[in-house]
Amino acid sequence: MPLKALDIYKLLPRKNCKECGDPTCLTFAMKLAAGKADIELCPYLDENAKSVLGATTRPPIRRVKLGVGERSFAVGEEFVLYRHDKTFYHPPGIMFVVSDTQSEEEITAITARVRDETLTRVGADLKFNGTAIVNTSGTIEAYAKAVAAVEKTAGLPEVLVSENPAALAAALVLCGSYHPTICAATPENYKQICALAKQYACRLVVRASTLEALVQLAKDCVAEGVPDILLDPGAKTLGDFLYRSTAVRQLAITRAVPDLGYPVYLDATTFEDEDAAIALGIVKYASVIVAKPLSPASAKAALTLRQNIYTDPQKPIQMNPGIYRVGTPGKDAPVLMTVNFSLTYFTLQGYLESTRIPCFMLIVDTEGLSVLTSVAAGKLNESLVRDAIKKFGVEGEVNHRKLIIPGYAAPLSGRIEEATGWKVLVGPRDAAEIGEYLVQEWKP
């Protein structure tokens, strides 16, 4: 079990020397307990303390990086079983499958889609992560040709899926510098596969039919010199995956079975309902999900679900406060004030764009709270609005002194007028009504 902050503090030198970068040893202990500091930052720890703390303060799930360059991504390094306890840190990589039985044109099209397709949602660009190249033909030549087609199209993270060590070796000659992931080592072939993974510094998927066998196989692969591994629990049904993935996470988080402390790999193509498998993998601890190219609707659903699950539930998504333009507003354009909760911002922005009325959006800092919540909590007040108008130079943008505030902020209208000297107009509560409101009410 992980040590608590006070238990860690007792093992520290308690010199308060500040050489670790923290003001006190207790602060350092609290960071160690939360997994936000490295024991190597303390220059005065003896070897016994390092041994004890190293085993209890490092992340219970190993961090594994897939790929190189801009599109590389990290998985693992998680600390909790439930996201509301803290948060989940590293979203799963969703990788599209290509097969060496497909034409070069088909492989290129799928790889280009992974490279280029982007869903922009609440200010974030959501993308798929890479390609999994399957040796369906069983031949070395076809596999090498498929890998070459992927390499020629994009430098994306790759998973090489083959039971043929010779085919893997031929592929690794082509893409070894990208440090691909090899899938998969089994109890029968792990020595050969580990030799290739070690030679080319690859990540390795290990697969076994039971958790007990998975533990042993993980130990064996690490002993062969391959520390960066992912666990494929070998589930045959969605129920099996749910049980095994949850067991892996629980045993790793509690450190009851440290040899299961690795990210989980899910091949969603092996299940009849692939969309359900992807959704289950996202919410139940899969770190790499391999899938067939998704339809536009399924792609949007998967990316949106992943974003939602891996957003910190204790920290609202926020926009930077400031003055934002919708269209090309002139000096007579309306100024609409709202909060920096990102969903509020993007909802209002969407409706404003649909009106085709150029305007300014004044975004004030309510620490990511919605309008109704920030009014109730006192985060939205007349001083905040007054200071924002001055800070962001709104007076220089327009030749009028009229400010439209959200309907839920109506109780503040009088105080905002007194504090700013601007005439305050109370807009609708529902952003969907803003177009009709501007047409009927706005006069510079």
VMD Tcl script that draws the C-alpha trace (Angstrom):
set ca {
  {0.00 0.00 0.00}
  {1.26 3.54 -0.68}
  {2.61 5.45 2.31}
  {0.80 8.49 3.64}
  {2.51 11.87 3.77}
  {3.32 11.65 7.49}
  {4.81 8.17 7.06}
  {7.01 9.47 4.26}
  {7.96 12.51 6.35}
  {9.33 10.24 9.07}
  {11.74 8.72 6.53}
  {13.02 12.10 5.34}
  {16.02 13.88 6.94}
  {13.72 16.70 8.16}
  {16.39 19.34 7.59}
  {14.10 21.80 5.75}
  {17.10 22.62 3.57}
  {14.96 23.58 0.56}
  {17.41 21.88 -1.81}
  {14.57 19.76 -3.21}
  {12.79 22.93 -4.30}
  {10.14 22.80 -1.56}
  {10.11 25.02 1.54}
  {9.85 22.16 4.04}
  {10.34 18.41 4.21}
  {6.64 18.04 5.02}
  {5.69 19.79 1.76}
  {8.07 17.46 -0.09}
  {6.52 14.46 1.67}
  {3.04 15.56 0.60}
  {4.20 15.80 -3.02}
  {5.81 12.37 -2.81}
  {2.58 10.91 -1.44}
  {0.68 12.42 -4.37}
  {3.21 11.12 -6.89}
  {4.21 14.67 -7.88}
  {7.86 14.59 -6.82}
  {10.91 12.38 -7.29}
  {12.82 11.00 -4.31}
  {16.06 11.80 -6.14}
  {15.41 15.49 -5.47}
  {16.42 14.97 -1.84}
  {20.24 14.81 -1.57}
  {20.25 13.52 2.02}
  {18.24 10.29 1.77}
  {20.10 7.14 2.75}
  {19.86 4.01 0.61}
  {17.38 2.30 2.93}
  {14.98 5.26 2.76}
  {15.38 5.43 -1.01}
  {14.54 1.75 -1.30}
  {11.41 2.07 0.83}
  {10.20 5.31 -0.73}
  {11.03 4.26 -4.27}
  {8.72 1.29 -4.02}
  {5.81 3.27 -2.58}
  {5.98 6.72 -4.19}
  {6.61 5.89 -7.84}
  {3.47 5.61 -9.96}
  {1.84 2.19 -9.45}
  {1.33 1.96 -13.23}
  {4.45 2.43 -15.32}
  {4.54 5.30 -17.79}
  {5.08 4.06 -21.34}
  {5.67 6.38 -24.28}
  {4.59 5.27 -27.75}
  {6.15 6.71 -30.89}
  {8.53 9.63 -31.33}
  {8.13 13.25 -32.32}
  {5.06 15.48 -32.23}
  {2.50 12.68 -32.40}
  {4.03 10.51 -29.69}
  {1.87 9.93 -26.63}
  {2.32 8.58 -23.12}
  {0.07 6.13 -21.29}
  {0.04 4.70 -17.80}
  {1.27 6.67 -14.78}
  {-2.18 6.53 -13.21}
  {-2.86 6.63 -9.47}
  {-6.56 6.02 -8.87}
  {-9.29 3.53 -9.64}
  {-12.04 6.15 -9.84}
  {-11.53 9.45 -11.66}
  {-13.45 11.45 -9.01}
  {-10.82 10.41 -6.43}
  {-8.24 12.49 -8.27}
  {-8.26 12.40 -12.07}
  {-7.04 10.21 -14.91}
  {-3.92 11.64 -16.55}
  {-3.09 9.94 -19.85}
  {-5.95 9.42 -22.34}
  {-5.85 6.12 -24.25}
  {-4.36 6.15 -27.70}
  {-6.93 5.06 -30.32}
  {-5.17 3.46 -33.29}
  {-6.70 2.41 -36.60}
  {-5.96 -1.00 -38.09}
  {-4.52 -1.55 -41.55}
  {-3.85 -4.97 -43.04}
  {-1.14 -6.15 -45.40}
  {-3.89 -7.65 -47.56}
  {-5.17 -4.16 -48.37}
  {-3.92 -2.17 -51.34}
  {-1.32 0.51 -50.88}
  {-3.98 3.11 -51.70}
  {-6.27 1.85 -48.94}
  {-3.43 1.78 -46.40}
  {-2.36 5.29 -47.40}
  {-5.92 6.62 -47.10}
  {-6.41 5.21 -43.59}
  {-3.00 6.44 -42.41}
  {-3.66 9.89 -43.87}
  {-7.00 9.99 -42.08}
  {-5.31 9.30 -38.74}
  {-2.74 11.97 -39.53}
  {-5.19 14.66 -40.61}
  {-8.60 14.11 -39.01}
  {-9.32 16.51 -36.16}
  {-12.41 17.12 -34.06}
  {-12.34 20.51 -32.35}
  {-14.42 20.46 -29.18}
  {-14.53 23.01 -26.34}
  {-11.26 24.50 -27.51}
  {-9.30 21.25 -27.82}
  {-8.18 19.51 -31.01}
  {-9.00 15.80 -30.68}
  {-7.13 13.32 -32.86}
  {-6.59 9.62 -33.32}
  {-3.13 8.45 -32.40}
  {-1.60 5.99 -34.81}
  {-1.86 2.83 -36.87}
  {-1.74 -0.87 -36.09}
  {-0.37 -2.87 -39.01}
  {-1.58 -6.48 -39.07}
  {0.27 -9.30 -40.82}
  {-2.96 -10.90 -42.07}
  {-1.29 -12.50 -45.09}
  {1.33 -14.27 -43.01}
  {4.02 -13.39 -45.56}
  {7.13 -11.32 -44.95}
  {7.04 -9.48 -48.27}
  {3.44 -8.27 -47.99}
  {3.97 -7.15 -44.43}
  {7.11 -5.17 -45.23}
  {5.27 -3.50 -48.12}
  {2.36 -2.49 -45.85}
  {4.69 -1.07 -43.22}
  {6.56 0.88 -45.89}
  {3.27 2.39 -47.11}
  {2.46 3.59 -43.60}
  {5.98 4.97 -43.14}
  {5.78 6.86 -46.42}
  {2.50 8.53 -45.45}
  {3.08 9.70 -41.88}
  {5.40 9.43 -38.90}
  {2.74 8.15 -36.52}
  {3.05 5.78 -33.56}
  {2.73 2.21 -34.78}
  {1.80 -1.20 -33.46}
  {3.25 -4.12 -35.43}
  {0.87 -7.06 -35.11}
  {2.29 -10.40 -36.22}
  {2.91 -13.90 -34.91}
  {5.85 -14.27 -37.31}
  {9.18 -13.09 -35.82}
  {10.70 -12.97 -39.30}
  {7.96 -10.63 -40.54}
  {8.44 -8.43 -37.48}
  {12.18 -8.33 -38.07}
  {11.66 -7.23 -41.68}
  {9.22 -4.51 -40.55}
  {11.51 -3.27 -37.80}
  {14.29 -2.69 -40.29}
  {11.96 -0.18 -41.96}
  {10.54 1.56 -38.87}
  {12.89 0.80 -36.00}
  {13.81 4.47 -35.51}
  {10.17 5.17 -34.67}
  {10.32 2.71 -31.76}
  {7.07 0.92 -32.66}
  {5.14 -1.34 -30.33}
  {5.31 -5.06 -31.02}
  {2.21 -7.19 -30.51}
  {2.38 -9.66 -28.98}
  {4.65 -11.71 -26.75}
  {3.08 -14.90 -25.45}
  {4.32 -17.64 -23.11}
  {5.33 -19.61 -26.21}
  {7.27 -16.96 -28.18}
  {8.35 -14.31 -25.70}
  {12.10 -14.98 -25.92}
  {12.20 -14.35 -29.68}
  {9.88 -11.35 -29.48}
  {11.76 -9.85 -26.53}
  {15.02 -10.15 -28.45}
  {13.54 -8.03 -31.26}
  {12.01 -5.52 -28.84}
  {15.33 -5.15 -27.06}
  {17.31 -4.79 -30.28}
  {15.07 -2.00 -31.63}
  {14.10 -0.38 -28.28}
  {10.43 -1.22 -28.85}
  {7.49 -1.25 -26.54}
  {5.96 -4.68 -26.17}
  {2.43 -6.02 -25.75}
  {2.31 -9.19 -23.66}
  {-0.71 -11.47 -23.92}
  {-1.85 -14.34 -21.71}
  {-5.14 -16.12 -21.13}
  {-5.23 -15.67 -17.34}
  {-4.09 -12.98 -14.93}
  {-1.71 -15.43 -13.26}
  {-0.08 -16.21 -16.59}
  {0.02 -12.48 -17.41}
  {1.91 -11.77 -14.19}
  {4.50 -14.43 -14.98}
  {4.87 -13.30 -18.57}
  {5.39 -9.68 -17.52}
  {8.12 -10.82 -15.13}
  {9.76 -12.91 -17.85}
  {9.78 -10.07 -20.38}
  {11.24 -7.60 -17.90}
  {13.91 -10.19 -17.05}
  {14.70 -10.38 -20.77}
  {15.47 -6.64 -20.73}
  {12.17 -5.17 -22.00}
  {10.75 -2.88 -19.28}
  {8.24 -0.92 -21.39}
  {5.33 -3.31 -21.76}
  {1.55 -3.21 -22.13}
  {-0.76 -5.92 -20.86}
  {-3.28 -7.64 -23.10}
  {-5.53 -9.57 -20.69}
  {-6.65 -11.89 -23.48}
  {-10.38 -11.33 -22.93}
  {-12.82 -13.14 -25.23}
  {-15.94 -11.16 -24.28}
  {-16.65 -7.63 -23.12}
  {-17.55 -9.03 -19.71}
  {-14.19 -10.76 -19.51}
  {-12.39 -7.56 -20.43}
  {-14.31 -5.56 -17.84}
  {-13.42 -8.04 -15.12}
  {-9.77 -8.49 -16.08}
  {-8.98 -4.86 -16.83}
  {-10.55 -3.74 -13.55}
  {-8.66 -6.45 -11.67}
  {-5.38 -5.36 -13.27}
  {-6.01 -1.72 -12.33}
  {-7.07 -2.52 -8.78}
  {-4.16 -4.87 -8.09}
  {-1.72 -2.35 -9.56}
  {-3.13 0.72 -7.77}
  {-3.09 -1.01 -4.40}
  {0.36 -2.45 -5.22}
  {-1.00 -5.87 -4.23}
  {0.53 -7.29 -7.44}
  {3.21 -4.81 -8.61}
  {3.99 -6.97 -11.66}
  {0.61 -5.90 -13.09}
  {1.59 -2.24 -12.89}
  {1.55 -1.60 -16.64}
  {-0.90 0.01 -19.11}
  {-3.61 -2.19 -20.63}
  {-3.92 -2.95 -24.36}
  {-7.27 -3.65 -26.04}
  {-7.84 -4.97 -29.54}
  {-11.44 -3.87 -30.12}
  {-11.55 -5.58 -33.52}
  {-11.87 -8.98 -31.84}
  {-15.32 -8.15 -30.41}
  {-18.61 -8.34 -32.27}
  {-19.74 -4.91 -31.06}
  {-16.64 -2.87 -31.72}
  {-18.14 0.48 -30.73}
  {-19.13 -0.95 -27.35}
  {-15.61 -2.37 -26.92}
  {-14.06 1.04 -27.62}
  {-16.38 2.77 -25.16}
  {-15.68 0.13 -22.51}
  {-11.96 0.45 -23.07}
  {-12.06 4.21 -22.66}
  {-13.98 4.12 -19.38}
  {-12.38 0.97 -17.97}
  {-8.66 1.49 -18.10}
  {-7.48 0.57 -21.61}
  {-4.44 2.68 -22.50}
  {-4.09 1.64 -26.13}
  {-7.18 0.74 -28.16}
  {-6.85 -0.77 -31.62}
  {-9.91 -0.44 -33.86}
  {-11.04 -0.60 -37.46}
  {-11.42 2.83 -39.09}
  {-14.53 4.30 -37.50}
  {-17.53 5.87 -39.17}
  {-17.78 9.67 -38.71}
  {-20.45 9.26 -36.02}
  {-18.52 6.59 -34.11}
  {-15.30 8.58 -34.42}
  {-16.94 11.68 -32.94}
  {-18.48 9.64 -30.12}
  {-15.18 7.94 -29.24}
  {-13.14 11.15 -29.23}
  {-15.80 12.98 -27.21}
  {-16.08 10.20 -24.63}
  {-12.32 10.06 -24.24}
  {-12.13 13.81 -23.71}
  {-14.89 13.69 -21.10}
  {-13.42 10.81 -19.11}
  {-9.93 12.31 -19.11}
  {-10.98 15.81 -18.10}
  {-10.18 16.60 -14.47}
  {-13.57 16.41 -12.69}
  {-12.31 18.73 -9.97}
  {-11.21 21.46 -12.38}
  {-13.61 23.05 -14.89}
  {-12.33 23.57 -18.42}
  {-11.62 27.26 -18.72}
  {-11.12 29.87 -21.42}
  {-8.54 32.59 -21.04}
  {-10.27 35.82 -19.98}
  {-10.17 38.55 -22.62}
  {-12.00 40.19 -25.49}
  {-12.97 37.84 -28.34}
  {-14.33 38.79 -31.75}
  {-17.18 37.09 -33.57}
  {-16.90 38.02 -37.22}
  {-15.32 41.43 -37.89}
  {-17.06 43.77 -35.42}
  {-16.86 47.54 -35.86}
  {-17.24 50.42 -33.46}
  {-21.03 49.99 -33.26}
  {-20.91 46.25 -32.52}
  {-22.56 44.89 -29.37}
  {-20.43 43.78 -26.44}
  {-21.63 40.65 -24.64}
  {-20.15 39.73 -21.28}
  {-20.00 36.13 -20.08}
  {-17.90 33.81 -17.91}
  {-14.82 31.75 -18.77}
  {-16.44 28.34 -18.35}
  {-15.51 26.86 -21.72}
  {-18.86 25.21 -22.41}
  {-20.61 28.54 -21.82}
  {-18.17 30.30 -24.12}
  {-18.43 27.84 -27.01}
  {-22.21 27.55 -26.72}
  {-22.66 31.32 -26.86}
  {-20.05 31.68 -29.60}
  {-21.86 29.13 -31.75}
  {-25.19 30.88 -31.48}
  {-23.59 34.28 -32.12}
  {-21.88 33.00 -35.25}
  {-25.21 31.66 -36.53}
  {-26.75 35.15 -36.24}
  {-24.06 36.59 -38.56}
  {-24.06 39.72 -36.40}
  {-20.47 40.85 -35.73}
  {-19.91 41.41 -32.03}
  {-17.45 41.33 -29.13}
  {-17.43 38.76 -26.34}
  {-15.98 39.98 -23.04}
  {-14.87 36.90 -21.09}
  {-14.33 37.49 -17.36}
  {-12.49 35.19 -14.99}
  {-14.90 33.27 -12.75}
  {-12.43 30.40 -12.27}
  {-14.27 28.27 -14.79}
  {-17.67 28.44 -13.09}
  {-20.90 28.81 -15.04}
  {-22.92 32.04 -14.93}
  {-25.51 30.83 -12.42}
  {-22.92 29.21 -10.17}
  {-20.53 32.16 -10.27}
  {-23.32 34.59 -9.39}
  {-24.42 32.42 -6.47}
  {-20.83 31.97 -5.27}
  {-19.97 35.67 -5.59}
  {-17.31 34.96 -8.22}
  {-19.10 37.18 -10.73}
  {-19.49 40.71 -9.42}
  {-19.39 44.33 -10.51}
  {-15.72 44.83 -9.61}
  {-14.69 41.89 -11.77}
  {-16.62 43.27 -14.76}
  {-15.28 46.81 -14.24}
  {-11.69 45.60 -14.04}
  {-12.10 43.38 -17.11}
  {-13.44 46.28 -19.20}
  {-10.37 48.33 -18.33}
  {-7.83 45.52 -18.52}
  {-8.87 44.36 -21.98}
  {-9.40 47.83 -23.45}
  {-13.06 47.39 -24.32}
  {-13.65 51.15 -24.25}
  {-11.26 51.57 -27.17}
  {-13.02 48.95 -29.26}
  {-16.47 50.57 -29.44}
  {-17.93 54.07 -29.56}
  {-20.85 53.25 -27.27}
  {-21.07 52.30 -23.59}
  {-23.59 49.46 -23.60}
  {-22.92 46.01 -22.14}
  {-25.14 42.96 -22.57}
  {-24.97 40.56 -19.61}
  {-26.40 37.02 -19.32}
  {-29.96 36.67 -18.06}
  {-28.82 34.74 -14.97}
  {-26.63 37.72 -14.01}
  {-29.63 40.11 -13.94}
  {-29.37 40.71 -10.16}
  {-25.99 42.36 -10.79}
  {-27.17 44.78 -13.49}
  {-27.58 47.83 -11.29}
  {-24.30 47.36 -9.46}
  {-22.43 46.81 -12.74}
  {-23.88 50.07 -14.12}
  {-22.74 51.98 -11.03}
  {-19.24 50.44 -11.06}
  {-18.56 50.80 -14.79}
  {-20.61 53.74 -15.96}
  {-21.89 51.58 -18.80}
  {-25.58 51.02 -19.56}
  {-26.33 47.36 -18.82}
  {-28.76 45.36 -20.95}
  {-29.95 42.03 -19.60}
  {-29.84 39.33 -22.25}
  {-31.74 36.05 -22.36}
  {-31.05 33.17 -20.02}
  {-30.91 30.70 -22.89}
  {-28.08 31.32 -25.37}
  {-30.28 29.91 -28.13}
  {-32.40 33.09 -27.90}
  {-29.48 35.51 -28.37}
  {-30.04 35.97 -32.11}
  {-33.64 37.06 -31.72}
  {-32.65 39.26 -28.77}
  {-29.97 41.13 -30.77}
  {-32.29 41.67 -33.72}
  {-35.03 43.13 -31.52}
  {-33.12 44.89 -28.76}
  {-29.69 45.98 -29.98}
  {-29.39 49.64 -30.96}
  {-25.92 51.24 -30.68}
}
mol new
graphics top color blue
foreach p $ca { graphics top sphere $p radius 0.5 }
foreach p [lrange $ca 0 end-1] q [lrange $ca 1 end] { graphics top cylinder $p $q radius 0.2 }
display resetview
